[in-house]
Amino acid sequence: LPRPSVVWFKDTHLLDSYMESQSGTLWNSIAAPPPLLSPNITFINTNNNNNMKNDNNAILPEAPLTTTITAPSGSLSIASGKSEAKTVEPYNTVTLGPLTRNDLKLLLTCEASNNNLTLPTSLVVMVDMNLPPLSVVIRAPDLPLTAGREYQVVCETSSDGNLTSSSLSFLPRPGDDGSSLRCQAETRAANQATLHDHLSLTVHYLPTAAANFGSSLDEDNIKEGDDVYFECAITANPRVSHVSWRHNNAVLEHNITGGVIVSNQSLVLQGVTRGQAGRYSCHAHNPVGDGASNTLRLDVKSNPCNPLAPSPPPKSRNSRLTLNLTTTPSSNPHPPEPPVS
């Protein structure tokens, strides 16, 4: 049977028809094949007469005719008569590259045929590649986010028409304000190529407030007539638009004449009286809502000098008045109020 010819097709176009097995040398099939060298053929007949006889006048057997074909890769020996040539199997090697993203899923067909009467034998291979992602993007709800509310955040990556996505259920907290979410896409390619996208977070949340006595105030030793200072520390986003103070859950109004001064995040009670003892707290308001502080307990101690029963009044103009005064260490005539549950 005729030896087959082997060719390569790229899709339906002929890619390579040069068979390296014809020359015995593996050439680059993309470049043009080198010109074949004309072989040197030498016929060697070791007998001058095909009917040689030996000393007994017997006819010697016919000596074989040896043909030597010198090719670029070496030599092939072919014996005359019914001997077959020792040749390599036919093959055709195709080399591709450098590959691009357009070569993904490329179909290569290898066909072998030795006549025009039957269909060629073929084998199809597909080029598969590990490709790095082309883009990564985070798709999130409109900012700002609100703390305590659940959001769905989607990260999408695309590569040559393939879209891959990942979804995240995100519950922001006040501490997430100013931080960022990062999504990273990577491939298992040899170079471990990666792409990433990040989303800077803006989180709005209720104000948090903390009420304190003034730093120079001894809250355990406040007497009638003292000035008392309160401070309210607030953390909020967005910024608070209004701060109020409450005494026993009643809102305090700014009243300079009454000795009540509300200034930004501070409260001053001038010349405090025993009637102003009780529970104090501050409240902050922003567009998200209201935030209440802890409660401070204010105890006001009375004047330590308490007059007792005086002596009888004088009976004459020249009489002397004598008062007996007794001091007591007690300071707060009102028992403390029960704590607020």
Contacts in CASP RR format, 6 or more apart in sequence:
PFRMAT RR
TARGET T0000
AUTHOR 0000-0000-0000
METHOD contacts of the structure
MODEL  1
LPRPSVVWFKDTHLLDSYMESQSGTLWNSIAAPPPLLSPNITFINTNNNN
NMKNDNNAILPEAPLTTTITAPSGSLSIASGKSEAKTVEPYNTVTLGPLT
RNDLKLLLTCEASNNNLTLPTSLVVMVDMNLPPLSVVIRAPDLPLTAGRE
YQVVCETSSDGNLTSSSLSFLPRPGDDGSSLRCQAETRAANQATLHDHLS
LTVHYLPTAAANFGSSLDEDNIKEGDDVYFECAITANPRVSHVSWRHNNA
VLEHNITGGVIVSNQSLVLQGVTRGQAGRYSCHAHNPVGDGASNTLRLDV
KSNPCNPLAPSPPPKSRNSRLTLNLTTTPSSNPHPPEPPVS
1 114 0 8 1.000
2 114 0 8 1.000
2 115 0 8 1.000
3 90 0 8 1.000
3 114 0 8 1.000
4 90 0 8 1.000
4 112 0 8 1.000
4 113 0 8 1.000
4 114 0 8 1.000
4 121 0 8 1.000
5 17 0 8 1.000
5 19 0 8 1.000
5 90 0 8 1.000
5 112 0 8 1.000
5 113 0 8 1.000
5 114 0 8 1.000
6 19 0 8 1.000
6 21 0 8 1.000
6 90 0 8 1.000
6 91 0 8 1.000
6 92 0 8 1.000
6 110 0 8 1.000
6 111 0 8 1.000
6 112 0 8 1.000
7 14 0 8 1.000
7 16 0 8 1.000
7 17 0 8 1.000
7 92 0 8 1.000
7 110 0 8 1.000
7 111 0 8 1.000
8 14 0 8 1.000
8 15 0 8 1.000
8 16 0 8 1.000
8 17 0 8 1.000
8 29 0 8 1.000
8 92 0 8 1.000
8 94 0 8 1.000
8 108 0 8 1.000
8 109 0 8 1.000
8 110 0 8 1.000
8 111 0 8 1.000
9 15 0 8 1.000
9 108 0 8 1.000
9 109 0 8 1.000
9 110 0 8 1.000
9 111 0 8 1.000
10 106 0 8 1.000
10 107 0 8 1.000
10 108 0 8 1.000
11 106 0 8 1.000
11 107 0 8 1.000
15 94 0 8 1.000
15 108 0 8 1.000
16 29 0 8 1.000
16 30 0 8 1.000
16 92 0 8 1.000
16 94 0 8 1.000
17 92 0 8 1.000
18 27 0 8 1.000
18 29 0 8 1.000
18 33 0 8 1.000
18 92 0 8 1.000
19 90 0 8 1.000
19 91 0 8 1.000
19 92 0 8 1.000
20 26 0 8 1.000
20 27 0 8 1.000
20 29 0 8 1.000
20 91 0 8 1.000
20 92 0 8 1.000
20 93 0 8 1.000
21 88 0 8 1.000
21 89 0 8 1.000
21 90 0 8 1.000
21 91 0 8 1.000
21 92 0 8 1.000
22 36 0 8 1.000
22 90 0 8 1.000
23 33 0 8 1.000
23 34 0 8 1.000
23 36 0 8 1.000
23 71 0 8 1.000
23 72 0 8 1.000
23 73 0 8 1.000
24 71 0 8 1.000
24 72 0 8 1.000
24 73 0 8 1.000
24 88 0 8 1.000
25 72 0 8 1.000
25 73 0 8 1.000
26 93 0 8 1.000
27 33 0 8 1.000
27 34 0 8 1.000
28 95 0 8 1.000
29 92 0 8 1.000
29 93 0 8 1.000
29 94 0 8 1.000
29 95 0 8 1.000
30 94 0 8 1.000
30 95 0 8 1.000
30 96 0 8 1.000
30 97 0 8 1.000
36 72 0 8 1.000
37 71 0 8 1.000
37 72 0 8 1.000
39 69 0 8 1.000
39 70 0 8 1.000
39 71 0 8 1.000
40 68 0 8 1.000
40 69 0 8 1.000
40 70 0 8 1.000
41 67 0 8 1.000
41 68 0 8 1.000
41 69 0 8 1.000
42 67 0 8 1.000
42 68 0 8 1.000
43 65 0 8 1.000
43 66 0 8 1.000
43 67 0 8 1.000
44 65 0 8 1.000
44 66 0 8 1.000
44 68 0 8 1.000
45 63 0 8 1.000
45 65 0 8 1.000
46 63 0 8 1.000
46 66 0 8 1.000
47 60 0 8 1.000
47 62 0 8 1.000
47 63 0 8 1.000
50 62 0 8 1.000
51 59 0 8 1.000
51 60 0 8 1.000
52 59 0 8 1.000
52 60 0 8 1.000
53 59 0 8 1.000
53 60 0 8 1.000
54 60 0 8 1.000
64 79 0 8 1.000
64 80 0 8 1.000
64 81 0 8 1.000
64 83 0 8 1.000
65 79 0 8 1.000
65 80 0 8 1.000
65 81 0 8 1.000
66 77 0 8 1.000
66 79 0 8 1.000
66 80 0 8 1.000
67 77 0 8 1.000
67 78 0 8 1.000
67 80 0 8 1.000
68 75 0 8 1.000
68 77 0 8 1.000
69 75 0 8 1.000
69 76 0 8 1.000
69 78 0 8 1.000
76 85 0 8 1.000
76 86 0 8 1.000
76 87 0 8 1.000
77 86 0 8 1.000
78 85 0 8 1.000
90 112 0 8 1.000
92 110 0 8 1.000
94 108 0 8 1.000
96 103 0 8 1.000
96 127 0 8 1.000
99 127 0 8 1.000
99 129 0 8 1.000
101 129 0 8 1.000
101 131 0 8 1.000
101 160 0 8 1.000
103 127 0 8 1.000
103 129 0 8 1.000
104 127 0 8 1.000
104 128 0 8 1.000
104 129 0 8 1.000
104 131 0 8 1.000
104 160 0 8 1.000
105 126 0 8 1.000
105 127 0 8 1.000
105 128 0 8 1.000
106 126 0 8 1.000
106 127 0 8 1.000
107 124 0 8 1.000
107 125 0 8 1.000
107 126 0 8 1.000
107 127 0 8 1.000
108 124 0 8 1.000
108 125 0 8 1.000
108 126 0 8 1.000
108 127 0 8 1.000
109 122 0 8 1.000
109 123 0 8 1.000
109 124 0 8 1.000
109 125 0 8 1.000
110 122 0 8 1.000
110 123 0 8 1.000
110 124 0 8 1.000
110 125 0 8 1.000
111 120 0 8 1.000
111 121 0 8 1.000
111 122 0 8 1.000
112 120 0 8 1.000
112 121 0 8 1.000
112 122 0 8 1.000
113 119 0 8 1.000
113 120 0 8 1.000
113 121 0 8 1.000
130 187 0 8 1.000
130 188 0 8 1.000
130 189 0 8 1.000
130 190 0 8 1.000
131 159 0 8 1.000
131 160 0 8 1.000
131 187 0 8 1.000
131 189 0 8 1.000
132 159 0 8 1.000
132 187 0 8 1.000
132 189 0 8 1.000
132 191 0 8 1.000
132 193 0 8 1.000
132 194 0 8 1.000
132 195 0 8 1.000
133 157 0 8 1.000
133 158 0 8 1.000
133 159 0 8 1.000
133 185 0 8 1.000
133 186 0 8 1.000
133 187 0 8 1.000
133 193 0 8 1.000
133 195 0 8 1.000
134 158 0 8 1.000
134 159 0 8 1.000
134 160 0 8 1.000
134 195 0 8 1.000
135 157 0 8 1.000
135 158 0 8 1.000
135 195 0 8 1.000
136 155 0 8 1.000
136 156 0 8 1.000
136 157 0 8 1.000
136 183 0 8 1.000
136 184 0 8 1.000
136 185 0 8 1.000
136 195 0 8 1.000
136 196 0 8 1.000
136 197 0 8 1.000
137 155 0 8 1.000
137 156 0 8 1.000
137 157 0 8 1.000
137 197 0 8 1.000
138 153 0 8 1.000
138 154 0 8 1.000
138 155 0 8 1.000
138 181 0 8 1.000
138 183 0 8 1.000
138 197 0 8 1.000
138 198 0 8 1.000
138 199 0 8 1.000
139 153 0 8 1.000
139 154 0 8 1.000
139 155 0 8 1.000
139 156 0 8 1.000
140 151 0 8 1.000
140 153 0 8 1.000
140 154 0 8 1.000
140 181 0 8 1.000
140 199 0 8 1.000
141 151 0 8 1.000
141 152 0 8 1.000
141 153 0 8 1.000
143 201 0 8 1.000
143 202 0 8 1.000
144 202 0 8 1.000
144 203 0 8 1.000
144 204 0 8 1.000
145 151 0 8 1.000
145 172 0 8 1.000
145 201 0 8 1.000
145 202 0 8 1.000
145 203 0 8 1.000
145 204 0 8 1.000
146 172 0 8 1.000
146 203 0 8 1.000
146 204 0 8 1.000
146 205 0 8 1.000
146 288 0 8 1.000
147 172 0 8 1.000
147 173 0 8 1.000
147 174 0 8 1.000
147 176 0 8 1.000
147 203 0 8 1.000
147 204 0 8 1.000
147 205 0 8 1.000
147 206 0 8 1.000
147 288 0 8 1.000
148 171 0 8 1.000
148 172 0 8 1.000
148 173 0 8 1.000
148 205 0 8 1.000
149 171 0 8 1.000
149 172 0 8 1.000
150 169 0 8 1.000
150 170 0 8 1.000
150 171 0 8 1.000
151 169 0 8 1.000
151 170 0 8 1.000
151 171 0 8 1.000
151 172 0 8 1.000
152 167 0 8 1.000
152 168 0 8 1.000
152 169 0 8 1.000
152 170 0 8 1.000
153 167 0 8 1.000
153 168 0 8 1.000
153 170 0 8 1.000
153 181 0 8 1.000
153 199 0 8 1.000
154 165 0 8 1.000
154 166 0 8 1.000
154 167 0 8 1.000
154 168 0 8 1.000
155 165 0 8 1.000
155 166 0 8 1.000
155 167 0 8 1.000
155 168 0 8 1.000
155 183 0 8 1.000
155 185 0 8 1.000
155 197 0 8 1.000
156 163 0 8 1.000
156 164 0 8 1.000
156 165 0 8 1.000
157 163 0 8 1.000
157 164 0 8 1.000
157 165 0 8 1.000
157 185 0 8 1.000
157 195 0 8 1.000
158 164 0 8 1.000
159 187 0 8 1.000
164 185 0 8 1.000
166 183 0 8 1.000
168 181 0 8 1.000
170 181 0 8 1.000
172 201 0 8 1.000
172 203 0 8 1.000
173 203 0 8 1.000
173 205 0 8 1.000
174 203 0 8 1.000
174 205 0 8 1.000
174 208 0 8 1.000
174 235 0 8 1.000
174 237 0 8 1.000
175 203 0 8 1.000
176 201 0 8 1.000
176 203 0 8 1.000
177 201 0 8 1.000
177 202 0 8 1.000
177 203 0 8 1.000
177 204 0 8 1.000
177 205 0 8 1.000
177 237 0 8 1.000
178 200 0 8 1.000
178 201 0 8 1.000
178 202 0 8 1.000
178 203 0 8 1.000
179 200 0 8 1.000
179 201 0 8 1.000
180 198 0 8 1.000
180 199 0 8 1.000
180 200 0 8 1.000
180 201 0 8 1.000
181 198 0 8 1.000
181 199 0 8 1.000
181 201 0 8 1.000
182 196 0 8 1.000
182 197 0 8 1.000
182 198 0 8 1.000
182 199 0 8 1.000
183 196 0 8 1.000
183 197 0 8 1.000
183 198 0 8 1.000
184 194 0 8 1.000
184 195 0 8 1.000
184 196 0 8 1.000
185 194 0 8 1.000
185 195 0 8 1.000
185 196 0 8 1.000
186 192 0 8 1.000
186 193 0 8 1.000
186 194 0 8 1.000
186 195 0 8 1.000
187 193 0 8 1.000
187 194 0 8 1.000
202 237 0 8 1.000
203 237 0 8 1.000
204 237 0 8 1.000
204 238 0 8 1.000
204 286 0 8 1.000
204 287 0 8 1.000
204 288 0 8 1.000
205 236 0 8 1.000
205 237 0 8 1.000
205 288 0 8 1.000
206 236 0 8 1.000
206 286 0 8 1.000
206 288 0 8 1.000
206 289 0 8 1.000
206 290 0 8 1.000
206 291 0 8 1.000
207 234 0 8 1.000
207 235 0 8 1.000
207 236 0 8 1.000
207 240 0 8 1.000
207 284 0 8 1.000
207 285 0 8 1.000
207 286 0 8 1.000
207 288 0 8 1.000
207 289 0 8 1.000
207 290 0 8 1.000
207 291 0 8 1.000
208 234 0 8 1.000
208 235 0 8 1.000
208 236 0 8 1.000
208 291 0 8 1.000
209 232 0 8 1.000
209 233 0 8 1.000
209 234 0 8 1.000
209 282 0 8 1.000
209 283 0 8 1.000
209 284 0 8 1.000
209 291 0 8 1.000
209 292 0 8 1.000
209 293 0 8 1.000
210 232 0 8 1.000
210 233 0 8 1.000
210 234 0 8 1.000
210 293 0 8 1.000
210 294 0 8 1.000
211 230 0 8 1.000
211 231 0 8 1.000
211 232 0 8 1.000
211 280 0 8 1.000
211 281 0 8 1.000
211 282 0 8 1.000
211 293 0 8 1.000
211 294 0 8 1.000
211 295 0 8 1.000
211 296 0 8 1.000
212 230 0 8 1.000
212 231 0 8 1.000
212 232 0 8 1.000
212 233 0 8 1.000
212 296 0 8 1.000
213 219 0 8 1.000
213 228 0 8 1.000
213 229 0 8 1.000
213 230 0 8 1.000
213 231 0 8 1.000
213 296 0 8 1.000
214 229 0 8 1.000
214 230 0 8 1.000
214 231 0 8 1.000
215 231 0 8 1.000
216 229 0 8 1.000
217 228 0 8 1.000
217 229 0 8 1.000
219 296 0 8 1.000
219 298 0 8 1.000
219 299 0 8 1.000
220 299 0 8 1.000
221 301 0 8 1.000
222 228 0 8 1.000
222 272 0 8 1.000
222 298 0 8 1.000
222 299 0 8 1.000
222 300 0 8 1.000
222 301 0 8 1.000
223 300 0 8 1.000
223 301 0 8 1.000
223 302 0 8 1.000
223 303 0 8 1.000
223 331 0 8 1.000
224 271 0 8 1.000
224 272 0 8 1.000
224 273 0 8 1.000
224 274 0 8 1.000
224 300 0 8 1.000
224 301 0 8 1.000
224 302 0 8 1.000
224 303 0 8 1.000
225 271 0 8 1.000
225 272 0 8 1.000
225 273 0 8 1.000
226 271 0 8 1.000
226 272 0 8 1.000
226 300 0 8 1.000
227 268 0 8 1.000
227 269 0 8 1.000
227 270 0 8 1.000
227 271 0 8 1.000
227 272 0 8 1.000
228 268 0 8 1.000
228 269 0 8 1.000
228 272 0 8 1.000
228 276 0 8 1.000
228 298 0 8 1.000
229 266 0 8 1.000
229 267 0 8 1.000
229 268 0 8 1.000
230 245 0 8 1.000
230 266 0 8 1.000
230 267 0 8 1.000
230 268 0 8 1.000
230 269 0 8 1.000
230 280 0 8 1.000
230 282 0 8 1.000
230 296 0 8 1.000
231 265 0 8 1.000
231 266 0 8 1.000
231 267 0 8 1.000
232 243 0 8 1.000
232 245 0 8 1.000
232 265 0 8 1.000
232 266 0 8 1.000
232 267 0 8 1.000
232 282 0 8 1.000
232 284 0 8 1.000
232 293 0 8 1.000
233 265 0 8 1.000
234 240 0 8 1.000
234 243 0 8 1.000
234 265 0 8 1.000
234 282 0 8 1.000
234 284 0 8 1.000
236 284 0 8 1.000
236 286 0 8 1.000
236 288 0 8 1.000
237 286 0 8 1.000
238 286 0 8 1.000
238 287 0 8 1.000
238 288 0 8 1.000
239 286 0 8 1.000
240 284 0 8 1.000
240 285 0 8 1.000
240 286 0 8 1.000
241 285 0 8 1.000
241 286 0 8 1.000
241 287 0 8 1.000
242 284 0 8 1.000
242 285 0 8 1.000
243 264 0 8 1.000
243 265 0 8 1.000
243 282 0 8 1.000
243 283 0 8 1.000
243 284 0 8 1.000
243 285 0 8 1.000
244 251 0 8 1.000
244 252 0 8 1.000
244 262 0 8 1.000
244 282 0 8 1.000
244 283 0 8 1.000
244 285 0 8 1.000
245 251 0 8 1.000
245 252 0 8 1.000
245 262 0 8 1.000
245 267 0 8 1.000
245 280 0 8 1.000
245 281 0 8 1.000
245 282 0 8 1.000
245 283 0 8 1.000
246 252 0 8 1.000
246 280 0 8 1.000
246 281 0 8 1.000
246 282 0 8 1.000
246 283 0 8 1.000
247 276 0 8 1.000
247 278 0 8 1.000
247 279 0 8 1.000
247 280 0 8 1.000
248 278 0 8 1.000
248 279 0 8 1.000
249 279 0 8 1.000
252 260 0 8 1.000
252 262 0 8 1.000
252 267 0 8 1.000
253 260 0 8 1.000
253 262 0 8 1.000
254 260 0 8 1.000
254 261 0 8 1.000
254 262 0 8 1.000
258 270 0 8 1.000
259 268 0 8 1.000
259 269 0 8 1.000
259 270 0 8 1.000
259 271 0 8 1.000
260 267 0 8 1.000
260 268 0 8 1.000
260 269 0 8 1.000
260 270 0 8 1.000
261 267 0 8 1.000
261 268 0 8 1.000
261 269 0 8 1.000
261 270 0 8 1.000
265 282 0 8 1.000
267 280 0 8 1.000
267 282 0 8 1.000
269 276 0 8 1.000
272 298 0 8 1.000
272 300 0 8 1.000
273 300 0 8 1.000
274 300 0 8 1.000
274 302 0 8 1.000
274 332 0 8 1.000
274 333 0 8 1.000
274 334 0 8 1.000
275 300 0 8 1.000
276 298 0 8 1.000
276 300 0 8 1.000
277 298 0 8 1.000
277 299 0 8 1.000
277 300 0 8 1.000
277 334 0 8 1.000
278 297 0 8 1.000
278 298 0 8 1.000
278 299 0 8 1.000
278 337 0 8 1.000
279 295 0 8 1.000
279 296 0 8 1.000
279 297 0 8 1.000
279 298 0 8 1.000
279 337 0 8 1.000
279 340 0 8 1.000
280 295 0 8 1.000
280 296 0 8 1.000
280 297 0 8 1.000
280 298 0 8 1.000
281 292 0 8 1.000
281 293 0 8 1.000
281 294 0 8 1.000
281 295 0 8 1.000
281 296 0 8 1.000
282 292 0 8 1.000
282 293 0 8 1.000
283 290 0 8 1.000
283 291 0 8 1.000
283 292 0 8 1.000
283 293 0 8 1.000
284 290 0 8 1.000
284 291 0 8 1.000
284 293 0 8 1.000
285 291 0 8 1.000
295 340 0 8 1.000
297 336 0 8 1.000
297 339 0 8 1.000
299 332 0 8 1.000
299 336 0 8 1.000
300 332 0 8 1.000
301 331 0 8 1.000
301 332 0 8 1.000
302 330 0 8 1.000
302 331 0 8 1.000
302 332 0 8 1.000
302 333 0 8 1.000
304 327 0 8 1.000
304 328 0 8 1.000
304 329 0 8 1.000
304 330 0 8 1.000
304 331 0 8 1.000
305 325 0 8 1.000
305 327 0 8 1.000
306 326 0 8 1.000
306 327 0 8 1.000
306 328 0 8 1.000
307 323 0 8 1.000
307 325 0 8 1.000
308 324 0 8 1.000
308 325 0 8 1.000
308 326 0 8 1.000
310 323 0 8 1.000
310 324 0 8 1.000
311 321 0 8 1.000
311 322 0 8 1.000
311 323 0 8 1.000
311 324 0 8 1.000
313 321 0 8 1.000
314 320 0 8 1.000
314 321 0 8 1.000
END
